[in-house]
Amino acid sequence: MSSQTSSSLGILQLECRLPIEALPSVTGVTGSIQQPTTFDFPVVMETVPGAWADDVICGDPALESGCVTAARRAVERGAVVITSDCGFFIRHQEAVAASVNVPVVMSSLLLVPTLLRQLPRAAKLAVVTADSRHCTHDLLGLAGPAERSRVAIGGIEDGEWFRNVMTYWSRDERKAAAPPIRESDLKADVAACVMRMRAAHPEIAAVLFECTGFPAVGSAIRRITGLPTYDVETLYRMTLASVA
């Protein structure tokens, strides 16, 4: 990929213990935003200094200036839309959007209010996240308790895939092992999470993935559940198509 490309998607990235070029051989997962081979259009990637997954998921406010700087660099390199490779970067949506003159869609969670309006009032939206401990309702852009009650949040933080992913994207250097990141683990963990959520909330009528790794199994989850399933790819492709 060229470092100076016109009409590109700009992706703000987490810190990773491996260069981006090495990820396909390690993960074995295609279709996630972390994989350069996912895209059929130009992209420019900018790592946010210090943005380890642990800190982004927990919401470290100190990362905001780094996000702004990375977004500005991406625009200088030809990005016409800015997104990110972690849905928890939504905490910096407002600051980044104010800093550049292109559309900014930092997270699929921006879709929550729109998707609720597509559904009957009695229906619920399932938000499936990498870590439900930190995906709280204040990140969803909803005005009041009535709307919030229509969103069920579930996560795969106890699953095999999340544990293995955090080996590479975590600040924690005690994780000495380098396990494979398998698509089969991701599919099993996400499917099990959705099934649990539907059992607890039969009103669920659509699924939204917070995690940018989940689009790799989006088609499989649609087949398993029969539900409309949305993710960050839904959002950035729509936005890019509107300006490029």
Secondary structure, 3 states (H helix, E strand, C coil): CCCCCCCEEEEEECCCCCCHHHHHHHHCCCCCCCCHHHCCCCEEEEECCCCCHHHHHHCCHHHHHHHHHHHHHHHHCCEEEEEECCHHHHHHHHHHHHHCCCCECCCHHHHHHHHHHHCCCCCEEEEEECCCCCCCHHHCCCCCHHHHCCEEEEECCCCHHHHHHHHHHCCCCCCCCCCCCCHHHHHHHHHHHHHHHHHHCCCEEEEEECCCCHHHHHHHHHHHHCCCEECHHHHHHHHHHHHC
